[in-house]
Amino acid sequence: MTATTTETETTAASAPTQLTMAGALNAALRDAMAADDRVVVYGEDVGPLGGVFRVTDGLQAQFGDDRIWDSPLAESGIVGTAIGMAMYGMRPVVEMQFDAFSYPAFEQMVSHVAKMRNRTKGRMTLPMVVRIPCAGAIGGVEHHSDSSEAYWTSTPGLTVVMPSNPADAYSMLREAIESEDPVVFMEPKSRYWSKAPIALPVKTQPMDRAVLVREGTDVTLLAYGPTVRTALEAADAAEAESLSVEVVDLRSLSPFDDETVGASVRKTSRAAVIHEAAQFGGYGAEVAARVTERNFHYLAAPVLRITGFDIPYPSPKLEEHYLPTPDRVLAALDTWEWDD
C-alpha cells in the first residue's frame, strides 16, 4: 500500500547516529521506497553492487529487482524511459553515475524533461529525480570530476539542488522524490564520506531555500555543495584577521532564494560566490548578476567570483591547484578596498 506524505512525516525519529552523506542518501531512498511503491530506482551498477559510491547499497536485496535494477550503459535511454514511467504515474529515481556521464542524456533533459509541463499546459507533470554525483576533489580521471550545474540551471523547467551535508541530503532527496516536477539532484562526491549526527527521518529547510550557516557582519560568502566547507574554513581563517564572514549555503540553485541571499548581502554590503566549475559562463555569473541587480545600492564593492579556472578539469595531480581553497578566498577578499 502506498503511504501518504503525512504518514511518512509522522514516523517516530530514531536516536541520533553518525551518518555519512552517502548513508543519508541511502536511507532517504530506502524510506521513500518503503513509503511509496511507485518509487523505482535504476541506473548503472545501482543493483547488487550498490552503486559506485554505495549510495544504493542493500536496496535491491530489500525491495527486489523489480523496484531497483541495473540499466544498460545508455544515459539517454535511462532518462528517456524515466520520462515514460513518470508520465504513467511512477516516480523514477535514476542515477547518472558521474557528472560528465550525463551529457548523452542532455537532449532528453532539455527537450522533454524540462518542457513537459509547459508543453501540455500543465496537464502532465514529470515526478522524477535525476541523481548526479558531481564535482571534484576525489582524484578522478577525465569525465569523473565535472561540475555541470550551469547547464541544468540555464534550462527553464528543471529544479536543480545540491546538498552540502548529510541532514540536507536526506531531507532534500525525500522532498525531491515527492515533488510533482522533475528535480536534478546533484551530489558532491567529495562530501559523500562527511559525517554528522542525525536522527532519522530528519526534515530540514525546504529544498528551495538557502540557509545561513554562519553569521558575520563584513562579507557574505555564497557557496553550495562542496564549497560550503571551503567557505566555512575561509571564514575561520578570516576571523584571525578580524574579518567577520557570513556564509550562506545556497542549496537550491534553481529556483534561487533571493530573499535569504539578499537579506545577508544587505547586512554585510559585500558578497562573493564560490564554485568549482570554470568561471566564464559559470553559475557564479548568474549569482553575481542577481545580487547586483537586487542589492546595488547596498553594495560597497563588486561581487567577487572565486572559482575553478577556465580550462577542462585537470588531471588528478593538478586538481589541488584548480579547486578554490580558503587561501584563494582570502586572497580574493584582499582585492577589495577596505575602510580602516
Order of alpha helices (4+ residues) and beta strands (2+ residues): alpha-beta-alpha-beta-alpha-beta-alpha-beta-alpha-beta-alpha-beta-alpha-beta-beta-beta-beta-alpha-beta-beta-alpha-beta-alpha-beta-alpha-alpha
